[in-house]
Amino acid sequence: MAHIPLVFNPNSGPRGKDPDVILAGLEQGIRARIEPLEMTFPFDYSEAIDRAKAAEVPLVVWGGDGTIHYAARELLLRGCPVPLVAVPGGSGNGLTGGLRTPENPTGAIDNLLKGRELRIDVGRIDGEPFFNLAGCGFEGDVAHTFDKCGKGRGFFNYAKTSLKLWSQTEPLNVKWDAERMDLLEAKTGLEKLRKAWVAPASELPERIWSLCFANLPQYGNSFWIAPGADPTDGAIQWASLARPNVLDLITELPQLFREFGKTKLRREGRIKRAIVRFDHPVNWHLDGELAPPRDRAEITIEAKAFRMMVIRGCPWS
């Protein structure tokens, strides 16, 4: 019987992880095949990938966006010998949320192993890959500050950090050298619904407070930063946020937590590639993980370069 490696990070997310608990809810045939492997930072996925490759099975990773990011990087570096099964286990779960993976880890494993393989795009900032999203400005400052504060994971600690930086992060001047793309033609019923709710493509902003380059639509915690993002279209969705005032926090911010919520705070569009320049080095993140400050960044895309397992109801094919 070929065993399926389940890598889990006990330190990701607001609570600890006991693989026996989630495995107990699976049917016997699947449960007997899964082999839990505990792993913490710095991650070394070599053995787990070798086992999955030899058994010709997917690599299952249970953790937050950071844990999943490093697993995906290693798989990409090795030519994607097996698909990745990303199981939500962090405080935000942006990548899995964007793919519509069930939040319950047991349900996620069951649905993903019975699901289908999807080839998704890989974004890059100066050659460094990201799989969900990358960004700078306010969101870059949040990632760097949160990493230093050492107050633990969880939505409320993210919210406290964000509130602290809300008035401290100043807007930035940005210059673009970009190849823009039109919105995709809507074909399915879901695509038509999304296009009806997503605002027309905006002009590239010359001044930003927070700037995101998205392969998938969610930051995490159901925060829809780029509802128009499509991980299979060979493009990157850029999305900028204006700094909300006090009234906006009440009237506009809640719209960002709805997939089809409309708000004046968000602008977005599609690009094939871009170089952005700032007046001084600014903080960046890749899938929430820290990236070095820089005043120039090149954004590129590799079309359908990564293998993911997704649920059958995932909206992309």
N, C-alpha and C positions, 0 to 999 in steps of 0.2 A: 504494500500500500504506500503510495507516494504521499509524504507528509508536506503540509503547507506551513512554511514558517510565518509565525505571527510575532513581529517585533513590537514591543510596547515600551514606552518611556514612562516610568512611574512618577516622574517629576513634572510632566506636562499637565496643564489644566489645574483647576482649583482643588481637585481631590485626587487621592491615590488611585492606583489601578490594580485590580485583582483579576487576572485573566480567567481564573476558574469561574468567577461569577458570570462573565459574559458567555463563556463556553457552555455553561450549564443550560442556557436557554436554546442552544442549537440542537437540531436533530442529530441523532447518534452517528449517522453516516458522515456528517461534516465534522462533528466534534472529535471523532476518533482520528481524523486526518490532520488536525491543527496542532502545531508544536510551538508553544510560547517561548520567546527569547527576550529576556529583559535587556534593555540598552539605554544608557544615559550619555549625555554630552561629555567629551567629543564623540560623535557617532562614528562607528566603523561597521558599515553594512556588508563588508566583503563576504563574510561567512554566510550570512543569511541569503545574499543574492546567489552565491555558489550553490547553496542547498536548493533554492527555488529553481535555478537553471537546470541542475542535474535531475530534479524531479519533474521538470516541465510543468510547473505550477506557478501561480502568481505569488508575488511578495506582498504579504499583508502587514501594514504598518498602522498601529493604533497610537495616536498621539495628537498633538496640536499642530498648527501650521508650520512651526519650526522643525519639529521631528519629521514631518512629511516632506518638507522642503529639502532636507539633507538626504533623505532616502531617494527622492526624485533626482537630485543632482548626481548621486552615485550611479543610479541606473542609467541616466543619460550619458554619463562619462563612459560607461561600459557598453554603450550601444543599445540600451533597452532590451536585454535578453529575455526579460519577462515583464508582464504588465504589473502595475502597482495597484493594490487595493488599499485605498486611503480611508481609514476608519476614524470618525471624529472622536477626539479625546482631549481637546484643549479648551482654552477659555473663550476662543473666538470661533474657530472652525470655519474660516472663510472659504477655503478651497472646497471642502466637502459640502458646505452649504450652497455654494454656487453650482455644484454638480447635482444638487437635490438629493444628496445621500441622507437617509434617515439618521436622526440625531442619536437614537439609541444604538450603542455599539453592537449589541447582539443582532438587532434588525439590520444594521448596516452590513455586517459580515455576511449574513444570510442572503440579503438581496444582491450584494455585489458579487458573491461567488456564483450566484444563479443569474447574474446579469450578462453584460456583453462588453467586449473590448472597444474602446474608442481611442482613436488617434487624435491627440490635442496638440495645439501649437505650443511653442516654447518662446517666451519673451526673453530678451537679453538687454542688460544695461552695461555698456562697455564690455560686452562679451560674457558677463556673468549671468547665469540663467535665473529666471523666475517663472513660476508655473501658475500662480494666481494673480498677483499684482505687485507693483513696485511704485515707489513715489518719493516725493520730497516736499519741502515746505513744512506746514503744520504736521502732517502725518509722519514725516521724517523726524521732526523734533520729538513727537510723542514716542516713537519707537526708541530713540536714543535715550530720552529721559527716563522712560519706563524701565529700560534695561539697567540703568544706574541706581534707581531708587530702591530696588531690592525688597519691595513690599509684598511680593507674591503675585500670582496670576489671578485672573478673575475679572469679570466685567466691571465691577465697581472700582477696582483699583485702576483699570484703564480709564474709566470715566473721571476719576479724581485727577489723574495725570492730564487728561485732555482739558478739563476745566481750568487747571492751573496754567496751561499753555495757551488757552483760548485768547487771552488778552496780551500775552507776551510775544507771540509769533507775529512778526510784521510781514506784510505782503512783499513779494519779490518781483523785480523786473526780469522778464525772460524773453530771449530771442530764439526764434525757431528757424531751422532749415529742415523742412518736412515734406514728405510725399503723402498727400492726403488721399483718402478713399471715400467714395460715396457710400451711403447706407445700402445694405443688401436688399435685394428685392424680396418682399415677403411672399412666401409660397404656402406654408401651412397655416392653419387657423391660429396656432399659438404665435407664429411669427407676425401675422397680421395684427393680432391683439397687442403684441409688444411694440410694433412700429407705431400703432395708433397712440400709444401712451408715451413713448419716448420722444423727447423734443427733437426737432430738426438739428442737424449738425451745426455746431457753433463755430464761429471764427476762432482760430488759434489765439489764446489769450496772451496779451503782452504783459500782464501783471497778474500774479497768482498769490493766493494765500496757502492753498494746499493743492498739489498736483499729483494725479495718480495715472499710471499706465496699467491698464487692466486686461488680462486674458480671460478672466471670469468676473462675474458682476459684484461679488460681495467682499467687503473688508472682513466680515465675521460678525457674530451676534445679530444676524439679519439686517446689517447696514448695507443697503444697496447703493454703492458708490457709482457703479457703471452698468445700469440695467441693459444697455445695448451691447455689452461685451459678448462675444461669441468665440469660444476657444478652438473653433474649427475653420474660421474664415480667412486665415492667413493675414490677419490684421491685428493691431492693438487698439483698444478703445482708450482714448485719453479722457480724463474727467477732472475738472477743477471745481473746487469748493470756494465760495466766498465766505469771509468770516461773518458768522451770524451775529446780529445784535441781540439784546436781551429778548425783544419781542419775537425775533426769529427762532430763538430756542424753544418757544412755546408753539408758534404757528407753523414754522417751516421745517424744523429739525425732525419732527415725527414722520414727515413724508419720506425721509431717507430710509426709514425702517419698513417701508412698504415697497414691494417689487415694482409696482406701477405708480408709485407716488410721484407727483409732480411738484417741483420746488424751484424757486428762483435762485436758490443757493448753488445749484449744480449746473454745469455746462459740460457737454461731451461731444466727441466726434471720433472718427476712425483715421488711423494713419498706417501706412505700410512701413515707414521708417522715419526717424527724426534725430536731429541733433539739437539739444537745448543748451543755452548758455545763460549764466547768471552773473551778476556783478561781483559775487564773492562765493566761496565754497559754502554749500548748504548740505544739511543732513539728508541721507537717503536710507531707504530700507528695501529689502527684497523679500517678499512674502512675510513681512514683519520682522525679518532678521536684519541686524545692523549692516549697513554698507558704508564705506568710507565717504566722508564729505567730499564734494567736488563742485566745481563751478561750470563744468561742461560734461554732458553725458550723451552718449549715442544709444538710441533705442532701436533695436532690430527684432525681427521675428523669424523663427524657423517653423514653417508650416507643417503641422501634423507630425512633429518629430518625437512625440512621447506617447507611450502606451499606458492607458488607464483602464481599469475596470469600472464601469458605471452601472447604475440600476437600469432596468428596462425602461423606466419612465423618464430617464434623462432626456432633456429637450433637444439634444444635438445628435447627429448621426454621421 
